[in-house]
């Protein structure tokens, strides 16, 4: 098990400093992830140190650049990154996690329970099945195909922001598509040559 000091050190390159309660919840989340990952395939990353940097660090990096509030929709949540990690530092966020795989939904619900998160809804439908007219301040996607972006933008408020965790190569292909989005300057992920966070907003 990683200590609080070790976790602080692992998050340092991302410019993130967590309070003791936040670190405590991160440890609870991390231990659940490692334990459940032995039974169901939540992530290919197995080492605790790499889980902290690749999952928590890369998710929480957004908090250095943006102050999130209101309602957040996370598409294809998997093990809960980035949205549930962001809940650590934005506890007032109302989060909807879309995850079609039942075992992964069970994991997400267990993290929500164990960390005593409020305002989190775990849903099984895909984006195509989400009720039309429901709008969100923020939409996040990680490791999800670009084909879903056109579908997803219809759920973004006019003033909302879209954030994608992806590679520079994927981003270059994405900006060529007519998705109705205006993509901003990417946020470079520390200690990675290829991975970025790509912010976007609706075209005016």
Secondary structure, 3 states (H helix, E strand, C coil): CCCHHHHHHHHHHHCCCCCHHHHHHHHHHHHHHHHHHCCCCCCCCCCHHHHHHHHHHHHHCHHHHCCCCCEEEEECCCCCCCHHHHHCCCCCCEEEEECCCHHHHHHHHHHHHHCCCCCEEEECCCHHHCCCCCCEEEEEEECCCHHHHHHHHHHEEEEEEEEEEEEHHHHHHHCCCCCCEEECCCEECCCCCCEEEEEEEECC
